[in-house]
């Protein structure tokens, strides 16, 4: 089976989760982000508190990928601000510039 390269539009937590799912399936994601770096849009509203606990804001594939790097997630019941979500997910999962 040959590996496929798939474009993912947007380097926000949802786009990065999609990339993590592709990687679990043996595909190579290319994440296209219009901002300076991953999570750019989330950083624009970093002062906003999220409405749901952390366990609902992290995708399983993204969590597995991060866990393989030694990443420690926030407490599952904690409610984070967008800035924490950005630094907790977008920076560690973010793609490398080419």
C-alpha positions in Angstrom: 0.0 0.0 0.0 1.3 3.4 -0.9 1.1 6.3 1.5 -1.1 9.2 0.5 -0.5 12.8 1.2 -3.6 14.7 2.3 -4.0 18.5 2.6 -5.7 19.7 5.8 -7.0 23.3 5.7 -6.4 25.1 9.0 -3.9 24.6 11.7 -6.4 25.1 14.6 -7.1 22.3 17.1 -9.7 20.7 14.8 -7.3 20.7 11.8 -4.5 19.3 13.9 -6.8 16.5 15.1 -7.7 15.7 11.5 -4.0 15.5 10.8 -3.5 13.1 13.8 -6.3 10.9 12.5 -4.6 10.8 9.0 -1.3 9.9 10.6 -2.9 7.0 12.6 -4.1 5.7 9.2 -0.6 5.8 7.7 -1.2 8.9 5.6 1.0 12.1 5.5 -0.9 15.3 6.3 0.1 18.7 5.0 -1.4 21.3 7.2 -2.1 24.6 5.5 -2.4 27.5 7.9 -3.0 31.1 6.8 -1.7 32.5 10.1 1.9 32.8 11.3 1.7 29.4 13.1 -0.7 26.7 14.2 -3.6 27.9 16.3 -3.4 31.4 15.0 -7.2 32.0 15.1 -7.5 30.6 18.6 -4.7 33.0 19.8 -6.9 35.9 18.6 -9.5 35.1 21.2 -7.1 33.7 23.9 -8.9 35.6 26.7 -12.2 33.7 26.1 -13.0 30.9 28.6 -14.1 27.7 26.9 -17.5 26.4 27.7 -16.8 22.7 28.2 -14.3 20.7 30.3 -11.0 19.8 28.8 -12.1 16.2 28.1 -14.5 17.5 25.5 -11.9 19.8 23.9 -9.3 17.2 23.0 -9.6 14.6 20.2 -8.6 11.0 20.9 -6.1 10.7 18.0 -4.5 14.0 19.0 -4.2 13.0 22.6 -2.6 9.7 21.6 -0.1 11.4 19.4 0.8 13.9 22.1 1.0 11.2 24.8 3.7 9.4 22.7 5.9 12.5 23.1 5.6 12.6 26.9 2.9 15.3 26.9 0.9 15.7 30.1 -2.7 16.8 29.6 -4.6 19.2 31.8 -7.1 17.8 34.4 -10.0 16.3 32.5 -12.6 18.3 34.4 -10.8 21.7 34.1 -12.2 24.5 32.0 -9.5 26.3 30.1 -9.2 29.6 28.4 -8.6 29.6 24.6 -4.9 30.6 25.3 -4.4 27.4 27.3 -6.0 25.3 24.6 -3.7 26.8 22.1 -0.5 26.2 24.0 -1.7 22.8 25.2 -2.6 21.5 21.7 -1.6 23.7 18.9 2.0 24.3 19.8 3.0 20.7 20.6 1.0 19.3 17.7 1.9 22.0 15.3 3.6 21.2 12.0 7.1 22.2 11.1 7.5 24.9 8.5 9.2 23.8 5.3 
